[in-house]
Amino acid sequence: MIRRGLILALGAVALAGGLSAALVPAGAAPARKAAAPARDWTKTIVTTAEGGYRMGNPAAPVKLVEYGSLTCPHCAHFNASAKAALEARVRTGKVSFEFRNFVLNGIDVTATLLSRCAAPANYFRLTESLYAAQPQWIGRISGLPQAEKDKLKTLPEAERLARIADIGGLTQIAAAAGVTPQKGKACLADPAALARLEKMAEAAAAQGVQGTPTFFVNGKMVRADDWSAIEPEIRQAGG
């Protein structure tokens, strides 16, 4: 009877909305609420006025910018080897990372236009997929017989880029990141998008960029192409 009476009493308190208060001794401090989870800044991805894609806190004290090419093997290596460590820094809000395209060749133009066709939230995921499969799609395109290459040169620009995308399998890679074949062809045929790449290349050259990857930490060019060389610069800058 005592146990049943206690259960009924607690039930009454609970229905009145005061169960936790009834169980806390008078004068005791109320229990603290669990801290809200910290914001994950890697989920914040936007395009920038310079034409790049930035991941992270826009007010981060350390801003890392990479000028890269999707056909550059050193860029692919950096992307794969630095991903976990770099995202850990970005996640805290202390470091932001911006990728700006610096196209090197015709194949690069095709891959770059398709990557920039993705929604900002999917941009880095698509770029990672392109880097991961880089040897395969470059090999398919560059391995075409000369007669096929000569035939491609005779096609209108938009048709040529679309054909290169199909031959390399870039169309399928982009589709997995939400870029439908129809949308991809539209992006490849967009003269404004191509002009944007040209302006980015001109702006990069004005900053002294001559190849890829080229990094800037808070506006200062860093002579490095891997995480082990970039990380000390980020740490010294406060990240």
Order of alpha helices (4+ residues) and beta strands (2+ residues): alpha-alpha-beta-beta-beta-alpha-beta-alpha-alpha-alpha-alpha-alpha-alpha-alpha-alpha-beta-beta-alpha
